[in-house]
Amino acid sequence: MTEAASPNTIPADLSFEGALQRLEGIVSRLESGQAGLEESITLYEQGAQLKAHCEARLKAAQLRVEKIVVGPDQQAQGVQAADFG
C-alpha cells in the first residue's frame, strides 16, 4: 500500500497548501485508475477529510480578514471584521 493509502488523521497544524497538495495527489491517484478498490475507498475517505480541513482553514482565514472603517472625513477610523455574508 502507498503512503497516501495508509489510514491516518489529518494533523490539525497541516497548512492549507499542504492539505491541498495532498488532496491533489489523491485525486491524481484515483484518476489514474491504478488504485485497487480498497485503496480507492481509503483514498476517497482521506480526500473527504482533506477537503473538510481545507474548508475549515479557509473559514478561519476569512474570519481573520478585516476591513478598514473609513469615517465621513475619509480617514481610517479603525478596523472591523469583514462581512462575507
C-alpha positions in Angstrom: 0.0 0.0 0.0 1.2 3.5 -0.7 1.7 6.2 1.9 -1.4 8.1 0.5 -3.5 5.0 1.2 -2.4 4.4 4.8 -5.3 5.4 7.1 -4.4 8.4 9.2 -5.9 11.5 10.6 -5.2 15.0 9.2 -2.8 16.9 11.5 -4.5 19.9 12.9 -1.5 22.1 12.1 -1.4 21.0 8.4 -1.4 24.1 6.3 -4.0 24.8 3.6 -1.3 24.5 0.9 -0.1 21.2 2.4 -3.6 19.8 2.6 -4.3 20.9 -1.0 -1.2 19.3 -2.3 -2.1 16.0 -0.6 -5.6 16.3 -1.9 -4.3 16.8 -5.5 -2.1 13.7 -5.1 -5.1 11.7 -4.0 -7.2 12.9 -7.0 -4.4 12.2 -9.3 -4.0 8.6 -7.9 -7.8 8.0 -8.2 -8.0 9.4 -11.7 -5.1 7.2 -12.9 -7.2 4.1 -12.2 -4.2 2.3 -10.8 -5.6 2.0 -7.2 -7.5 -1.1 -6.3 -11.0 -1.0 -4.8 -9.9 -0.9 -1.1 -7.2 1.6 -1.7 -9.6 3.8 -3.7 -12.1 3.7 -0.8 -9.3 4.7 1.6 -8.1 7.4 -0.7 -11.6 8.8 -1.1 -12.1 8.9 2.7 -8.8 10.7 3.1 -9.8 13.1 0.3 -13.0 13.9 2.1 -11.1 14.6 5.3 -8.6 16.9 3.5 -11.5 18.7 1.8 -13.1 19.4 5.2 -9.7 20.5 6.5 -9.2 22.9 3.6 -12.7 24.4 4.1 -12.0 24.9 7.8 -8.7 26.6 7.0 -10.4 28.9 4.5 -13.1 29.8 7.0 -10.5 30.6 9.7 -8.7 32.8 7.2 -11.9 34.5 6.2 -12.7 35.4 9.8 -9.2 36.9 10.2 -9.7 39.3 7.3 -10.5 42.7 8.5 -11.8 45.7 6.6 -10.8 49.3 7.2 -13.6 51.5 8.5 -13.4 55.0 6.9 -15.1 57.9 8.6 -17.0 60.8 7.0 -13.7 62.7 6.7 -12.4 59.8 4.5 -9.8 59.0 7.2 -9.3 55.5 8.6 -11.0 55.1 12.0 -10.1 51.5 12.7 -10.9 48.0 11.5 -13.8 45.6 11.9 -14.3 42.0 10.9 -15.2 41.7 7.3 -18.7 40.5 6.5 -18.7 37.9 3.7 -22.4 37.1 4.4 
